[in-house]
Amino acid sequence: MEDRIRSNGKYNFRKNMPLYLMVLPFMVVFFAFTVLPVLMATFVSFTHYDVIQSPQFVGLENFRRLLLEDNLFTLSIQNTFIMAIIIGPVGYLLAFFMAWLINELPRKLRAVLTIIFYAPSMSVASFTTFFLFFFSNDPFGWLNSILLTRGFIEEPILWLMDPDYMIPVVVGTQLLMALGIGFLSFVAGLQTVDRTQYEAAYVDGIKNRWQELWFITLPNMTPQLRFGAVMTITGVLALDPSGLMGFPSAQYRTHTIVNHLTDYGSVRMEMGYASAIALILLLIMLGCNKLFQMFLRRVGT
């Protein structure tokens, strides 16, 4: 590294030019499809914009209206966090626990089980269709049919319309599809841990598998744990159960921030207001991710 730093301590950009050229294609794509849309949405959030007419600057009016007058947005935040508090931690721990168990199996069996557990997250539309049949409100829905046949209920339950059942149904279906990309990163991360560290740890006094997990496995998997945390937080806060519950859901029981964003951005075409919602959702995601990263720094200590 010394040859890349000038004698006066400044970074030598000329000698690092090949590195910048290799990173350039990714940076161009990242800026065009990630950074630029965020900057544009931030600008539009301070305007009244209906796509047809030119944006009109309104300052903080969208945020004032959103935070002080829009009761449905407050409800969407409440619904999102109620489901996220359950789905996020449970889904994250479930993904890691299943990856940990699978890691102990022979290589071929491990590969087959990884595909089986990851499959639900690969085709969300297919599994949503399955759940629509499973939780159908009529007597011929699979779950109602089973419960009626066994005598557990006397009339069909409106799983997708009764407010008492809607959130549990969404939480349950999302947990069944929780083993996504984060799960794959955990499986891959477990393969990178040096086995000799376990032997040395037992010599140093490690007495059981839980101590082995906390002091050896988890510290070695910090990058994968952080990546899984980012994917989990993004997924649960961007939850959109409208494919299962319809839009809008009955009594807005499962109305989430993303549903509210879709309503104003795609239905009402109030793009300034929708951008304000998107910006607040981004800040919530960044804040939750920061808190989780602070927790991960304590792993293994």
N, C-alpha and C positions, 0 to 999 in steps of 0.2 A: 504493500500500500504506500510505502514511502515515495515511490517514483511517481505517484499520482498527486503528491502535495508539493507545492513550491517551497523553496527554502524559507520564504517569509511566512509560511504557515497557511497560505491561501490554497484553496482547492484548485487543482489543475484541470480546467474544463477541456482543454485541447487534447490532453492525453486520455481523457475519459470519453471522447467523442464516439468511439465504437459502441460503448455501452449505451449512450443516449440514443444512437441510431437503432439499436436493437429494441429498446423500450418504446421508441417513437410510434410504431403502428398501434400498439395497445393504448398508449396515451391518447392518440387521435380518436380512436373508437370510444374510449372511456369518456373523453371530454364531450364528444358529439352526442352520445346516447345517455350519459349520466349527469355530468356537470352542467352542460348547457341547458337541458330540460329543467333542472332544479333552479338555475338562475332565471330562466324564463318564467317558471311558475311563481318564483318569488316576486318578480316584477309585476306579473298579472294579478297577484293577490292584492295589490294596492290599487287596482283599477276596477271599473265596471266594464265587463267585456262579454258580449253575447255572440261572438264569432263573426257576425255579419257586419256590425259597425266597428269603428275604430275604438280601441280601449280609451276610457275616460278615467283619469286619475281621481281617486276618491280618498286617498290616504288610508287611515286606519278604520274606515267605515265598515269594511267587510269583517274585520276582527271584532269590532265593537258589537256589531249585529250578531256575530257568531257566538260570542261569549256571554252576552248580556240578554239577548232577545230570543235566540234559537233554543227552545226547550228540547226539541227533538235531537239536537246535537249533543246536549247534556246527557240525554237518555242513551244515545249511541256510544258515548264514552263509557257510561256506566255498564252497558251490556258488553262492550268490548273487553273491559277490564275484568268483569265477572268471569267471562269465559277464558280470557287469557291467563288469569291467575291459576286456573285449574289446568288448562291444556298445556301452557308453557312449561312449568316446572315438572309436571308429571310426564309429559311427552319427552322432555329432555332427559330425564332420569331413565325413562323406559327405553329410549334409544340407546343410551350408554349401557344399561344393564343387559339388553339383548345382544349388543355388540360384544360385551365382555363374556357372556355365556358362549356365543358362537365362536369366539376366538379360541376356546378350549377344545373345539372339535377338530377332527381330521380335515385336511385342506379341501378335499373334494366335497365332503358334506358341508363344510363351512361355506363354500361358494354357492351351493344349491340353496341353503337356508337364507343366505344374504339376498339372493334374488327373490325368494318367496316373500320375505319380510319387506323388501323394498318395493315390490310390485304395486301395492295399493297407492303409493304416492306417484307412480309413473302414469297412471290413467285416472285422474280425478273424475272425469266425466263418466267413465264406466262405473266406478264405484258409487258415484252419486246416484246414477240410475238404479243400481242394485239397492241402495238404501231407500230410494223412493218406493220400490216394490216392497221392501222389507217392512217399512214403517207406514205403508199405505193406510189411509183412514178407514177404508171400507172393510167389510168382513172378510174379503178375500186377500187382504194384505197378509204377508207371510207371518208376521208377528201376531197380529190379531187372530189369524186363523189358528195358530198354535195355541194361544191362550184360551180361545173359545172352545177348541176341541178338548183341551185338558180341564176345562171347567174353572179356570182361574178368574175369568171375567164373564159377565152375562151379556154385554153389548160391546161393540167395537170402541176402542179408545182412539180419539183424534190426536194421534202422536204429533202430527205436523201442524195442528191448529190450536190445540189446548195449551195456553200459556204455562200451565204447570209442568208440561212435559217437553216443551220446545228446547229450552236451554240444555237439559240433560241429554236429549237426543243429539244436539249439535256437538256437545262435549264428547259424548261417546263415539260418534262417528269420526271426529277429528283425531281422537286418541288412537283409533284403529288405523288411521293413515299417518300417524306421527313419525313412523320410521322412514324418513326421507333422506335428503342429501346429508344432513347432520349424522345420521346413522351410518352412512357409507364412510364418512370421514372418521368416525370412531373406529369402525372396523379396520380402516387403513392405518390409523394411528397406533392401534394395538399391535400391529405387525412390525412397527418400527422400534419398539422397545427392546433394548439389548437384554437378552436373557441372562447374561452374566451378572447384571445388576441385582437380579433376584438372589442369585447364589451369594453374592457379597453381602446383601442385606440380611440374609439369614445368619451369616457369620457374625454380623454386627448386632444381632439381637432381635430382628423381626420375628414375630412368633406366630402370626396367622395371616390369612389371605386378605383380611380387611386392612391390616397395617401395611401389607405389601401393596395394596391398591392405593392407599392414601399417600405413602411416602415414596413409592417407586413409579407405579403406573401413571397416576394422574399428573405428577410433575413432568413426566416425559411426554405427555400428550397435551401440553398447554396450547400449542397452536390449533390442534383439532378441537379442543374444548372451546376455544374462543370462536372458531369458525362455526361450530355447532350452535353456540349461543347466539351469534348474529343471525343465523338462518332461522332459529326457533323464534327469536323475538320478532323478526320481520314477518314470519309466517302468522303468528298468533295475533299480532296487532293489525295485520292486513287481512284478517279473517272475513270471508264473504260467504255466509251460509244461504244466500238467496237461491242458489241452485237447488237446495233441499227444501227450504222453508217458503220460497216464493218471495216476490218483491212487490210491495212491502209485506213483511211477515205480519201475521195476525197480532193486532194490538201493538205492533212494532216491538214484539218481545225479543226478537233476535236481530234488531236493527243495529248494525255496527257502524263504525266510522267510515269504513270503505263503502258501505251501502249508502250512507249520507253523501259521500263524495260522488258516487255514481249518480245519485238522484239529481244533484245540482249540475254535475259536469256533462252527463249524457242525456238526461231527460229534459231538464229545465234550461240547459245551455247557458247557465250563469257561470261562466268560466272564471271570473274574478273571485266569486264566492267559493267555487270549488277549489281553486288554487290556494285560498286561505285555509280551507280544511286540510288540503294535502300538506301544506307547510306545517300546520300544527301537528299532524300525524307524524311527519318527519322528525320534529323536535321531540315528540313523545318517544319515538323509536330510539333516537340518539341518547336521550336521558336514561331509558331503561337499559340500553346496551352498556352505558357507562357504569351504572350501578352493578350490573352483572359482572363486568370486567374487574371491578374492584373486589368482588367476592372471589373470583377465580385466582386473584393474586395471592390469596391466603391458602390456596390448596397446597398441601404438603408441608405446611409450617406448623 
